Amino acid sequence: MMLPPPDGPATPSFDEVLRRRRSIRAYSGAPLSALAVSRLLWAGQGVSGPGLRTAPSAGGSFFLGLTLVAGDVADVPAGSYRYEPGAHRLVPLARGDLRAQIGDAGIDDQPWLSGPQFQWKLDLRFQWKLRQV
Ligand SMILES: Cc1cc2nc3c(=O)[nH]c(=O)nc-3n(C[C@H](O)[C@H](O)[C@H](O)COP(=O)(O)O)c2cc1C
C-alpha cells in the first residue's frame, strides 16, 4: 500500500518541539490521517537522500525498521504493516485491530496503552551488511 508523499505544512522549530513535547495518555478518538502517519514514518526511518535515512545507523547498515500498528487511520485498514522506506509504502503483516493486545502486553495496569489510533515498533532487521566508507 503506497503512502501519500510525506510533504505537508511547515513544522514548528526543533526548539519549539522540545519545549512542547509531553507524554500523553488520553486520546481524542478522532481517526489519524494517512498523511500524518506518512509524515511520522518518514520522520522515523524515511529516505532523506541517496542511501541515507532520517535516522542515523551504525556503518550505514540501517538494520532498524518500523512496524506500524494501525487501529484507526484513515484509508489504512486496521492491522500491522512493515514500513518500506525506499518505496515509502506499507507491506501488510497481520489484519485486524491489535490495539487491545498491545494494551495487554503493557507492564501493570495501563489502559491508555490500547488508546492511540496507531502505534509503531522499532524492529531489528538483520540484513546486516556494513557499508565500506
Ligand atoms: C523508557 C521510558 C519508559 C516509559 N514507560 C512509561 C510507561 O510504562 N507508562 C507511562 O505512562 N509512561 C511511561 N513513560 C513516560 C514517562 O512517565 C514520562 O516521560 C515522564 O513522566 C515525563 O513526562 P513527559 O514525557 O510528559 O515530559 C516512559 C518513558 C520512558 C523514557
The ligand as an ORCA input file, in Angstrom:
! r2SCAN-3c Opt
* xyz 0 1
  C      11.935      4.385     28.738
  C      10.618      5.027     29.150
  C       9.611      4.237     29.599
  C       8.381      4.808     29.946
  N       7.362      3.989     30.351
  C       6.172      4.513     30.630
  C       5.099      3.651     30.996
  O       5.234      2.435     31.066
  N       3.902      4.222     31.262
  C       3.712      5.568     31.190
  O       2.585      6.004     31.440
  N       4.702      6.419     30.849
  C       5.937      5.928     30.569
  N       6.968      6.771     30.215
  C       6.729      8.232     30.156
  C       7.275      8.944     31.395
  O       6.448      8.683     32.508
  C       7.310     10.458     31.092
  O       8.259     10.674     30.042
  C       7.722     11.286     32.305
  O       6.707     11.249     33.269
  C       7.998     12.741     31.946
  O       6.860     13.350     31.362
  P       6.902     13.978     29.895
  O       7.297     12.896     28.916
  O       5.495     14.477     29.648
  O       7.903     15.090     29.905
  C       8.194      6.217     29.872
  C       9.252      7.000     29.417
  C      10.440      6.412     29.052
  C      11.571      7.287     28.552
*
